[in-house]
Amino acid sequence: MLNRVRPCPRPVAAVVSALVLLVLAGCGGGTGGTAASGSPPSPTVPAPASASAPAVAASTPAAFVGTVEVLPAEARQRMTGVSWRQGCPVGLDDLRLLRLSYVGFDGAEHTGELVVHRAVADPVVRIFGRLYEARFPIRGMQTIEAYGGSDDASMAADNTSAFNCRNVPNTKHWSNHAYGRAIDINTVENPYLPGRQIMPPAGKDYLDRGDVRPGMIVAGDVVVTAFKAEGFTWGGSWRSGVDYQHFEKP
């Protein structure tokens, strides 16, 4: 009987490593090449980056809001002795408080207040709804009491306002503002020009009406068109005492 020499067993770890290498070689090492073709492995190509950042949905502008209400007690109290007094051509019961959305010079939506005669309340709401939709900018919209009833102070602040029981400047005649049937808009960008005056003085920078800038009102624009559709006249078309800021419905 012959003696057989039994081979020494390999370490288990070495066998496992060899098997792993054989498997990887057969699969191309996971680099994209194949053992059968002998082709060199293809380089890994990263996915192309997006040419532009994902689009971000623009925020939807808030819907226009315009409300009409009988003057509340708080409004009557702040107006009495300031913008209204006994002897004015209309009573407080004839006036209405409007709360209106408007677009500011900052491009954002704001809410302001106007006091007007009840007969023009609904038309004024419709007008400012059109201006809001057109994104026509308004500097500010506060009732005249915020300026102590001073039309000069309100104009200097570029404020848009309506009712104020006062005369036409330099006359003894009631202004249509005293009836709540007139509105002044963006008073600096649209100055009043009685005689050789410029009211407010800062309006001197806007005398060139061909150089139209934000907030200015010019013939045929959305502001003039909206007011005209509701039966208002524009002071910017007057032959004398031109008043670019002023709209009224006698």
C-alpha positions as CSV (number, residue, x, y, z in Angstrom):
1,M,0.0,0.0,0.0
2,L,1.4,3.4,-1.1
3,N,1.6,6.3,1.4
4,R,-0.3,9.4,0.0
5,V,1.0,12.8,0.9
6,R,-1.9,15.0,2.0
7,P,-1.6,18.6,1.0
8,C,-1.5,21.1,3.7
9,P,-4.8,23.0,3.9
10,R,-4.7,26.7,2.9
11,P,-5.8,29.3,5.5
12,V,-9.5,29.9,5.1
13,A,-9.0,33.7,4.7
14,A,-6.6,33.2,1.8
15,V,-9.2,31.0,0.0
16,V,-12.0,33.5,0.5
17,S,-9.8,36.4,-0.8
18,A,-9.0,34.5,-3.9
19,L,-12.6,33.8,-4.6
20,V,-13.5,37.4,-4.1
21,L,-10.8,38.5,-6.6
22,L,-12.1,35.9,-9.2
23,V,-15.6,37.2,-8.8
24,L,-14.6,40.8,-9.2
25,A,-12.5,40.0,-12.3
26,G,-15.4,38.2,-13.9
27,C,-17.7,41.2,-13.2
28,G,-15.2,43.8,-14.5
29,G,-14.4,45.1,-11.0
30,G,-17.6,47.1,-11.0
31,T,-16.1,49.7,-13.2
32,G,-18.1,49.2,-16.4
33,G,-15.6,47.0,-18.4
34,T,-16.1,43.3,-19.1
35,A,-13.7,40.4,-18.7
36,A,-14.9,38.7,-21.9
37,S,-14.1,41.6,-24.2
38,G,-11.0,42.7,-22.5
39,S,-12.0,46.3,-22.9
40,P,-10.6,48.8,-20.4
41,P,-13.0,50.0,-17.8
42,S,-15.1,53.0,-18.7
43,P,-14.6,56.1,-16.5
44,T,-17.5,57.0,-14.2
45,V,-19.3,60.1,-15.5
46,P,-21.2,62.1,-12.9
47,A,-24.8,63.1,-13.8
48,P,-24.9,66.5,-15.4
49,A,-25.8,69.3,-13.1
50,S,-29.1,71.2,-13.7
51,A,-28.5,74.3,-15.9
52,S,-30.6,76.4,-13.6
53,A,-32.0,76.2,-10.1
54,P,-35.5,74.8,-9.7
55,A,-38.1,77.4,-10.4
56,V,-39.7,78.9,-7.2
57,A,-43.4,79.6,-7.4
58,A,-44.0,83.4,-7.2
59,S,-46.2,84.4,-4.4
60,T,-49.7,85.3,-5.5
61,P,-50.8,88.9,-4.8
62,A,-53.5,89.2,-2.2
63,A,-56.9,89.9,-3.6
64,F,-58.2,93.4,-3.5
65,V,-60.4,94.3,-0.5
66,G,-62.6,97.4,-0.4
67,T,-65.2,97.9,2.3
68,V,-67.8,100.7,2.9
69,E,-69.2,101.5,6.3
70,V,-71.2,104.2,8.1
71,L,-68.8,106.3,10.1
72,P,-68.1,104.4,13.4
73,A,-68.1,106.4,16.6
74,E,-64.3,106.4,16.8
75,A,-64.1,108.0,13.3
76,R,-66.7,110.6,14.2
77,Q,-64.9,111.6,17.3
78,R,-61.5,112.0,15.6
79,M,-63.0,114.0,12.7
80,T,-65.0,116.4,14.8
81,G,-63.2,119.7,15.2
82,V,-60.4,118.6,12.8
83,S,-61.8,117.7,9.4
84,W,-65.4,118.3,10.2
85,R,-67.4,120.9,12.2
86,Q,-70.8,122.3,12.5
87,G,-71.6,124.4,9.4
88,C,-69.9,122.0,6.9
89,P,-71.9,121.4,3.8
90,V,-72.5,117.7,4.6
91,G,-73.2,116.0,7.9
92,L,-71.3,113.0,9.3
93,D,-74.3,110.8,8.5
94,D,-73.7,111.5,4.7
95,L,-70.1,110.2,4.9
96,R,-68.7,106.8,4.6
97,L,-65.4,105.2,5.8
98,L,-63.7,103.1,3.1
99,R,-60.9,100.6,3.8
100,L,-59.0,99.9,0.6
101,S,-56.2,97.7,-0.6
102,Y,-53.4,99.5,-2.5
103,V,-50.0,98.7,-3.8
104,G,-47.2,100.8,-2.3
105,F,-44.1,102.2,-3.9
106,D,-42.4,99.2,-2.3
107,G,-44.4,96.9,-4.4
108,A,-46.2,95.3,-1.4
109,E,-49.9,95.3,-0.6
110,H,-51.2,97.7,2.0
111,T,-54.5,98.8,3.4
112,G,-55.5,102.5,3.7
113,E,-58.6,104.6,4.6
114,L,-60.6,107.3,2.8
115,V,-63.7,109.2,3.9
116,V,-66.1,110.0,1.0
117,H,-69.7,111.0,0.4
118,R,-72.0,108.0,0.5
119,A,-73.1,108.7,-3.1
120,V,-69.6,108.0,-4.4
121,A,-68.5,105.3,-2.0
122,D,-69.2,102.3,-4.3
123,P,-67.7,103.9,-7.4
124,V,-64.5,104.8,-5.4
125,V,-64.2,101.2,-4.3
126,R,-64.4,100.1,-7.9
127,I,-61.9,102.7,-9.0
128,F,-59.3,101.6,-6.5
129,G,-59.9,98.0,-7.3
130,R,-58.8,98.8,-10.9
131,L,-55.7,100.7,-9.7
132,Y,-54.8,97.7,-7.4
133,E,-55.1,95.3,-10.3
134,A,-53.0,97.5,-12.5
135,R,-50.4,97.7,-9.7
136,F,-50.4,101.5,-9.8
137,P,-48.3,102.6,-6.8
138,I,-49.7,104.8,-4.0
139,R,-47.4,106.3,-1.4
140,G,-49.8,106.3,1.5
141,M,-53.5,106.6,2.2
142,Q,-54.6,108.1,5.5
143,T,-57.6,110.2,6.4
144,I,-56.7,113.9,6.8
145,E,-57.0,113.8,10.6
146,A,-53.6,112.1,10.6
147,Y,-52.2,115.5,9.5
148,G,-54.3,117.6,11.9
149,G,-56.7,118.5,9.1
150,S,-53.9,120.3,7.2
151,D,-54.1,119.9,3.5
152,D,-50.5,121.3,3.2
153,A,-49.1,118.7,5.6
154,S,-51.0,115.9,3.9
155,M,-49.7,117.0,0.4
156,A,-46.1,117.3,1.7
157,A,-46.3,113.7,2.9
158,D,-47.4,112.5,-0.5
159,N,-50.6,111.3,1.1
160,T,-53.7,110.2,-0.8
161,S,-56.9,111.5,0.9
162,A,-60.5,112.6,0.2
163,F,-62.9,114.4,2.7
164,N,-61.8,117.6,4.3
165,C,-64.2,120.4,5.2
166,R,-62.2,123.3,3.7
167,N,-62.3,126.0,1.0
168,V,-60.6,126.0,-2.4
169,P,-57.2,127.5,-1.6
170,N,-57.2,131.3,-1.8
171,T,-61.0,131.5,-2.1
172,K,-64.1,131.5,0.1
173,H,-65.8,128.7,-1.8
174,W,-66.2,125.2,-0.5
175,S,-63.9,122.7,-2.1
176,N,-65.5,119.5,-3.4
177,H,-63.4,117.8,-0.7
178,A,-65.8,119.5,1.8
179,Y,-68.6,117.4,0.2
180,G,-66.6,114.2,0.2
181,R,-66.7,114.1,-3.6
182,A,-63.0,114.7,-4.4
183,I,-59.8,112.6,-4.0
184,D,-56.2,113.7,-4.2
185,I,-53.7,111.0,-5.2
186,N,-49.9,111.0,-4.8
187,T,-49.7,114.7,-4.2
188,V,-45.9,115.1,-4.7
189,E,-45.8,113.2,-8.0
190,N,-48.9,115.1,-9.1
191,P,-48.7,118.7,-7.9
192,Y,-51.4,121.4,-7.8
193,L,-50.4,124.5,-9.8
194,P,-52.6,127.5,-8.8
195,G,-51.2,130.6,-10.4
196,R,-47.4,130.5,-10.0
197,Q,-47.5,128.2,-7.0
198,I,-46.4,124.6,-6.8
199,M,-48.3,122.7,-4.1
200,P,-46.6,120.9,-2.5
201,P,-43.2,122.5,-3.2
202,A,-41.6,119.1,-3.7
203,G,-43.8,118.7,-6.7
204,K,-41.4,120.9,-8.7
205,D,-39.4,117.8,-9.5
206,Y,-42.4,116.5,-11.4
207,L,-43.4,119.4,-13.6
208,D,-42.1,117.7,-16.7
209,R,-45.1,115.5,-17.4
210,G,-43.4,113.8,-20.4
211,D,-41.0,112.2,-18.0
212,V,-43.4,109.7,-16.5
213,R,-42.2,108.1,-13.3
214,P,-43.9,105.7,-10.8
215,G,-47.0,107.3,-9.2
216,M,-47.5,110.0,-11.8
217,I,-50.9,110.5,-13.4
218,V,-51.0,111.4,-17.1
219,A,-53.7,111.7,-19.7
220,G,-55.1,108.4,-20.8
221,D,-53.5,106.3,-18.1
222,V,-55.2,103.7,-15.9
223,V,-55.9,106.2,-13.2
224,V,-57.6,108.8,-15.4
225,T,-59.5,106.0,-17.3
226,A,-60.7,104.4,-14.1
227,F,-62.0,107.7,-12.6
228,K,-63.6,108.8,-15.9
229,A,-65.5,105.5,-16.2
230,E,-67.2,106.4,-12.9
231,G,-68.1,110.0,-13.9
232,F,-65.2,111.8,-12.2
233,T,-63.3,114.7,-13.8
234,W,-59.6,115.2,-13.6
235,G,-57.9,118.4,-12.5
236,G,-54.9,117.6,-14.8
237,S,-57.0,118.5,-17.8
238,W,-58.1,122.0,-16.5
239,R,-57.0,125.0,-18.5
240,S,-56.1,127.0,-15.3
241,G,-55.3,126.0,-11.8
242,V,-54.1,122.6,-13.2
243,D,-54.4,120.0,-10.4
244,Y,-52.7,116.7,-11.5
245,Q,-53.5,115.0,-8.2
246,H,-57.2,115.9,-8.1
247,F,-60.4,114.0,-9.2
248,E,-63.9,115.1,-8.4
249,K,-67.5,114.3,-9.0
250,P,-69.6,117.4,-8.5
